[in-house]
Amino acid sequence: MGTNTSPCRRLLATDECLDILRRGAVEVRGLFRLGSNDTFLCEVKAESGSLPAVYKPTRGERPLWDFPGGSLGKREAAAFELDRLTGWDFVPPTVFRTEGPLGPGSFQEYLELDLEQNYFLVRDQDPDVLRRVAVFDILINNADRKAMHVVRDDSGVVRLIDHGVCFHKDWKLRTVIWDFAGEDLPQDALQVLEKTFFSGSKDRLRAALEHLLAGEEIQALESRADMLWRTRRFPSPGPGVSVPWPIWA
């Protein structure tokens, strides 16, 4: 099915990571200086283990004119939930918690990332993986896919980060990845679409997303999947802004 495979990258399985992120005690270790929203490095500790995490509290979100206030952390978690259903394993384990040191927010497993291995190198080295990334971004309607949001972890696996401005009900795709515009979708992507959206999995998808997204946003996601399934092609940039700025980070 075209999964994002590599040697084992962590000692804890995904379900164990999620359990720690959901229930563990949080200790803030520092503030990331880059980015428009407040972002903290934390240690999350539970009986089953501990792991470093990226914490984005809702109160630290910069207001946006086109996205509902206080919703970006839930969108981060929704991107993980959809990625998990596809089996692509691009997005590190992410949850939204209603409590935290600075209030509600998203918690994502912190991975050591090679920031020099960004979109531009992945494009040349692993175009097939990047095609899956492009399909994923169309599905989540990513409004801010920059070059540094496509990176490799310390075991060489392509990872995707920063999904706060996704899943809008209106078409808002802004991405650096237009390399495949007009091409046929790869067969493995069509298989993932069928498995995730058209093989009796719709109830499972809605159950994973209903506490994170509005109903109309879930319907819009399903409409984008329908569009890809019908056309079987990557869309081309439309009128207006189709590339984020700055494109780097």
C-alpha positions in Angstrom: 0.0 0.0 0.0 3.0 2.3 -0.3 3.8 2.8 3.4 6.6 5.0 4.6 9.0 2.3 5.8 12.4 2.2 7.5 14.2 0.5 10.4 12.5 1.0 13.8 12.7 4.6 14.8 11.6 4.4 18.5 11.5 2.0 21.4 7.8 2.7 22.0 5.1 1.6 19.7 2.6 4.2 18.4 -0.2 3.1 20.8 2.2 3.4 23.7 3.3 6.9 22.6 -0.4 7.9 22.3 -1.2 6.6 25.7 1.7 8.6 27.3 0.8 11.7 25.3 -2.9 11.5 26.5 -2.4 10.6 30.1 1.2 11.5 31.1 2.3 14.3 33.4 3.8 17.2 31.5 7.0 19.1 32.3 7.8 22.1 30.1 11.5 22.1 29.2 11.8 25.1 26.8 10.3 27.4 24.2 10.9 27.0 20.4 11.8 30.5 19.2 10.8 30.0 15.6 7.1 30.0 14.4 4.2 32.3 14.7 2.5 30.4 17.5 3.8 29.5 21.0 5.4 26.1 20.8 7.1 24.3 23.8 9.4 21.3 24.2 8.1 19.1 27.0 8.8 15.8 28.7 5.6 13.7 29.1 5.9 11.0 31.8 3.6 8.1 32.6 3.9 4.7 34.3 4.6 3.0 31.0 7.4 5.4 30.1 8.3 8.9 29.0 8.9 10.8 25.8 9.7 14.3 24.6 6.9 16.1 23.0 6.0 19.4 21.2 3.2 21.2 23.0 1.2 23.9 21.2 -1.2 25.5 23.7 -4.4 26.9 22.3 -3.9 30.2 24.1 -0.6 30.7 22.2 -2.3 30.5 18.8 -2.1 33.7 16.6 -5.6 34.6 15.4 -6.3 33.9 11.7 -9.1 35.5 9.8 -10.1 32.3 7.9 -9.8 29.6 10.6 -11.9 29.4 13.8 -10.0 30.6 16.9 -8.7 27.9 19.2 -8.9 25.2 16.6 -5.4 24.7 15.3 -4.3 22.1 17.9 -7.2 20.0 17.0 -6.3 20.2 13.4 -2.8 19.0 14.2 -4.3 15.9 15.9 -6.8 15.4 13.0 -3.9 15.2 10.5 -2.3 12.5 12.6 -5.6 10.5 12.8 -6.1 10.6 9.1 -2.4 9.7 8.4 -2.8 6.8 10.8 -5.8 5.5 8.9 -4.0 5.7 5.6 -1.1 3.8 6.9 1.5 6.2 5.5 3.1 7.0 8.8 4.1 10.5 8.0 2.9 12.4 11.0 4.4 11.7 14.5 1.8 10.6 17.1 -0.3 13.6 18.1 -3.1 14.1 20.5 -5.2 17.1 21.7 -5.6 17.4 25.4 -8.1 19.6 27.2 -5.6 20.3 30.0 -1.9 21.1 30.1 0.6 23.5 31.8 -0.7 26.4 29.7 -4.2 25.0 29.1 -5.6 22.9 26.3 -3.4 22.2 23.3 -1.8 19.6 21.0 1.0 17.3 22.1 3.1 15.6 19.4 6.0 13.2 19.9 9.2 15.1 19.4 11.5 13.4 16.9 15.1 14.3 16.0 14.8 15.7 12.5 17.4 16.4 9.8 16.3 19.8 8.7 18.8 19.8 5.8 16.8 16.9 4.4 13.7 18.9 3.4 11.3 19.0 0.5 13.9 20.0 -2.1 16.1 16.9 -1.4 13.2 14.5 -0.9 11.8 15.6 -4.3 15.0 14.5 -5.9 15.7 11.4 -3.8 12.2 9.9 -3.2 9.7 11.3 -5.7 7.3 8.4 -5.0 7.1 9.2 -1.3 6.6 12.9 -2.2 3.6 11.8 -4.4 2.0 10.3 -1.3 2.7 13.5 0.6 1.0 15.5 -2.1 -2.1 13.3 -2.0 -2.1 13.6 1.8 -2.0 17.4 1.6 -4.8 17.5 -0.9 -6.9 15.4 1.4 -6.2 17.6 4.5 -6.4 20.8 2.4 -3.1 22.0 3.7 -3.0 25.8 3.5 0.7 26.0 4.6 3.0 23.2 3.2 6.4 24.8 3.3 9.7 23.2 2.4 10.8 22.7 6.0 7.6 20.9 6.9 8.8 17.9 4.8 11.8 16.5 6.6 13.5 13.2 7.5 13.9 11.8 11.0 17.2 10.4 12.4 16.4 7.0 10.7 15.9 8.6 7.3 12.1 8.4 7.2 10.1 11.3 5.7 8.1 13.0 8.3 5.5 15.8 8.0 5.1 18.5 10.7 3.0 21.7 11.3 -0.7 20.9 10.4 -2.5 23.6 12.3 -4.0 25.3 9.2 -5.6 22.3 7.5 -9.1 20.8 6.9 -10.8 24.1 6.0 -14.2 23.4 4.4 -13.2 25.7 1.5 -10.4 24.9 -1.0 -7.2 26.5 0.4 -4.4 24.3 -0.8 -1.1 26.3 -0.6 1.9 24.1 -1.0 5.4 24.0 -2.5 4.6 20.5 -3.9 3.1 21.2 -7.4 5.6 18.9 -9.1 3.0 16.3 -10.1 0.2 18.6 -11.2 -1.8 16.9 -14.0 -0.2 13.5 -13.5 -2.2 10.4 -12.9 -2.4 9.4 -9.3 -0.1 6.4 -8.5 -1.9 3.1 -8.0 -0.8 2.8 -4.3 -2.5 6.1 -3.6 -5.7 4.9 -5.2 -5.6 1.8 -3.0 -5.2 3.9 0.1 -8.1 6.1 -1.0 -10.3 3.1 -1.5 -9.2 1.6 1.8 -9.7 4.8 3.8 -12.8 6.3 2.2 -14.7 3.7 0.1 -14.4 0.3 1.7 -16.7 0.5 4.7 -14.3 2.7 6.6 -16.3 5.9 6.6 -17.7 5.3 10.1 -14.2 4.7 11.4 -12.9 7.8 9.8 -15.7 9.9 11.2 -15.3 8.5 14.6 -11.6 9.4 14.6 -12.3 13.0 13.5 -15.6 14.0 14.9 -14.2 15.3 18.2 -11.6 17.3 16.3 -13.3 18.8 13.3 -16.7 20.4 12.5 -19.1 18.2 10.6 -18.9 20.4 7.5 -15.1 20.0 7.5 -15.3 16.2 7.6 -17.8 16.4 4.7 -15.4 18.6 2.8 -12.6 16.0 3.4 -14.8 13.3 2.0 -15.6 15.5 -1.0 -11.9 16.0 -1.7 -11.4 12.2 -1.6 -14.3 11.8 -4.0 -12.7 14.3 -6.3 -9.4 12.5 -6.3 -11.1 9.1 -6.8 -13.2 10.4 -9.8 -10.4 12.3 -11.6 -7.5 10.0 -10.6 -5.2 13.0 -11.3 -3.3 15.5 -9.2 -5.0 18.9 -9.5 -3.2 21.9 -10.9 -2.9 25.3 -9.2 -6.0 27.4 -9.6 -6.3 31.2 -9.6 -5.1 33.0 -6.6 -2.4 32.1 -4.1 -1.4 28.5 -4.4 2.1 28.6 -2.8 2.8 29.6 0.9 5.0 32.5 1.7 7.7 32.3 2.7 8.2 28.9 1.0 11.0 27.8 3.3 9.7 27.7 6.9 
